[in-house]
Amino acid sequence: MDRETPETVGLDPVVLRDQLFELWNRTDLRTLHLAALQGFSKLSQPLEALLTILEGCPGKQKRRSHTPGHHILMEFLTWVKKHPQVSLSSLSEQQALELQQRALSLIRETQTNFVDNLINIYQLNSLDPAILLLNVMKLHDLHCYKEAAALSIKLKLQKELNMEEMCVPLILQNKLAMAESFVTGHNHLEQQLVTLLDSWCRPGFREEEISKRFPHLSVTKQGMSLIHPKIVTKHVFRLVEKFNIDQGLCPNALHKRRLDSLRFLMYKRFVEKTMTDENWSDHVQYVVADDSELQIQLVELLVKYCGCLSKASQWSLRYDIPRNRLPFGVWETQQSLPPDLQQMGLRDSSKTEEWTPSRSHCQTFYQVPLDKENVHFVASPEALRRCRNIVLKEGGIVGVDMEWQPTFGCISTQQVALIQLAALGQVFLLDLCASGFCQHPDTIIFIRSLFSERSILKLGYGMSGDVKCLISTWRQLLDEPLKMEAVLDLLNVHQKIQRRKVNRTQRGPREVVVGKNQQAEKGLSLLVQQVLGKPLDKTEQMSNWEKRPLRISQIRYAVADACCLLDVYSVLSSDPAHFGLPADLRSISSSRSEKNGDQTQRVKQATEKEECQGAQRVSPRSSDTEKGLLCGEKPSEDTPPQPPQQLRVVCDNMLQGLGRYLRCLGVDVIVLENTDDHRVAAKLAQAEGRFILTCGQPFHSLRSQVGEGRCLFLDCSEKARDQAVRVLRHFNVQLTPSDIFSRCQACNNDEYAAVPRKDMARMLQQKGFLQDQDNIDHTVQQQDEETLGDIPTPSVTPEFSRYVQCHWAPLSGLDPDTLTFPGGAPIQLHAVPPAILPRIPLFYVCTRCGKVFWEGSHFGRVLSMFQDVLHVADEDTRSAAAAQQD
């Protein structure tokens, strides 16, 4: 090889690297930028030198972009744009291959944000796929599952890899989004992922099957909770819609969803009793369909929920269920049924029902201000022309509403079955289920004309949901979107009214709950109640809107939903100031509220606070007090101060962080697991007299199962610490330093056994967890100047006064051979590092679960976090200050 001159060698990359590192450490980024650009130009082999520099970068932490290596790489990209001649094509094939191999190794060992740039600079996609796959699998074997998947996506290697091997570890690490990215764009991989998740939804599936299939995976309890059928089913249906996959590929998830829907229907009909028998029967037949197992489940649930063997027998006869699958007593009841009851049939209430409802119904609910003659079905182009002439009159106001068949999540997209248009004292019902009418060109043209006409004001409530269903009904609206002009969504008006309710003190409309057993109103019904004085009757809301003919009660409900929009608008526009609205209601838009996230959140809280006022009329002053309670801003005037130990709550699985904080502060807390149903919270509250803490949709069902004021709603967007402060203030809890850690963080127990260091060392040695015993014994003997008794007391252990709220158990109750407490819990000695023995004089062991605790800096951190709600007595001040200094 010829001897190279200094001119051909160029700048040593190690020298440049050290120079750039020095500038980085001085945070002199401007000089670093100039030095990098000049230095790269002096390198004889810039591509090779870049790898040398990056390989020598200190602190190659993953998932960190602010590192010297990343900064130098960005400077190189800036430089190479001005020097396009620097590329692999200028090197020999062997040299290029060596650099590509080094770049791949660098990707494996350093930051993931190197990937894109190194792939482009060193043209890694041109490498032999076998070499690329080998590097991906090396990452996978190192348990870097996310990095392996990301690299395979960048290198477009998904088709060459085993989908299950790549995706299962990601799912168990709560990285399903990465698994979705891995399969996206590859139809067969998308179907494989959905089929895999669906297999985890099948009846009898056990998590151990995954451990057997992937023995190399270390699966945690949290990872297993991620594959609970209830959670996985939601993901299956979401992916079916996302990837546009045939539902036939997920029979197990569909069966699970239908079974859940069936249980929901049983609850609505026989527990809440908010669904008519006709509606219930229609939905049951839709949900059960031809699934023989669901038909059997239906009969079993009928026996369980209503105990009516005759009804169960009728349905069992309808589906011809085998005798050996029938619940006890159903077969015998079948034999005793009269012939006219053996053939189950529903009466046609549409022929017997009157248009005018009962007097009690009229006194309770908003009534349609029209005769039946002014309600017109539109099911043909001829009828549509008459409708068009009236509805599309210039300067008119039209109330618009839509109905569709509830699918209970079994079908992701719902198509409109009925469109209601109220205008000029008439209501037109566009029957989209009529043969040939829905897809007739005139129908679509009419819908486009209606929504795009600027001279006609269209009123609706929650129009975004209606538009979504319109798009599902007419797919051509995707290619040519619906033009929306002069549309006023009264939901936005309602939100503005609700915002005013948050800010006002004692005036304005308020909620009136109708009837002792009625649920509090919400949505459009609440708006109608606030403005017109009576709510809507929502009994027919969840009915079969695709079944013809419609019942009179269905027609009455559909007409009322459209007519009430006109009546509400009339009242609001006649006196907008009374409701805190601007003179021009059309100026109210959703974008205004969406710009301010805090305002939107306050509206949500206000609405939900309205919905839990209880089944009675409340005065404005009481309403304000109740609102303060619900958001946890202030304690009730009649709530006396109480210590944390007296407060007993159950947190649902969306508030696990809150539960841990409250338990840390001494509150008696049960926290639901991810796999627990929300109804478990209600059962625990009823059985043990606990308050329920929840957020989101479960609140509406949970509050109806416990006494008034026993279910509290919290804001999920708040941090757990702030939620805990709200709860403490709501219940007027007087928190002191001695309450902190007075309960076991693992099991909620408040009884401990104090174990001196000498006894802990002996136990560790007895169970084989202690090595180098001589050195440990010597240290312990030096530091233990006195022998502690079995029952520690404040006089023996000065720091023990911090835990006066705990109950203490003597060590005499501990089995000396098995080291278990009377309840059977062994001391968790494996979690005690022997190295801490010399500096920890006393250990605290939970007598229920055996978890071991000792003094550390965590107490001071918690003390600091909740300083604003602490009640520190004079004797606590010194210990609290000392704890914060630890």
ABEGO torsion letter per residue (X at the ends): XBBBBAAAAEBBAAAAAAAAAAAAAAGBAAAAAAAAAAAAAABABAAAAAAAAAAABBGBBBGBABBAAAAAAAAAAAAAAABAABBAAABBAAAAAAAAAAAAAAAAABBAAAAAAAAAAAGAAABBAAAAAAAAAAAAAAGBAAAAAAAAAAAGAAAABBAAAAAAAAAAAGAAAAAAAAABGBAAAAAAAAAAAAAAABBGBBAAAAAAABAABBBBAAAAAAABAAAAAAAAAAAAAAAGBBAAABAAAAAAAAAAAAAAAAAAAAAAGABBAAAAAAAAAAAAEABAAAAAAAAAAAAAAAGBAAAAAAAAAAAGBBAAABBBGAAAAAAABBAAAABBBBBBAAAABBABBBAAAAAABBBBABBAAABBBBABAAAAAAAAAAAABBGBBBBBBBBBBBAGGABABBBBABBBBBBGGBBBBBBAABBGAAABAAAAAAAAAAAABAABBBBBBGAAAAAAAAAAABAAAAABBBBBBGBBBAAAAAAAAAAAAAABAABEBBBBBBEAABBBBBEAAAAAAAAAGBBBBAAAABBBAABOBBBAAAAAAAAAAAAAAAAAAAAAAABAAAAGBBABAAABBAAAAAABAAAAAAAAAAAAAAAAAEBBBBBAAAAAAAAAAAAGABBBAABBBBBAAABBBBBBAAAAAAAAAAAAAGBBBBBBBAABBAAAAAAAAAAAGBBBBBBEAAAAAAAAABBBGABBBBBAABBAAAAAAAAAAAAGBBBBAAABGABBAAAGBABBBBBBAAAAAAAAAAAGABBGAAAAAAAAAAABABBBBABBBAAABAAAAAAAABBBBBAAABBAAAGBBAAGBBBBAAABBAAAAAABABBBBBAAAGBBBBBBAAAAAAAAAAAAABBBBAAAAAAAAAAAAX
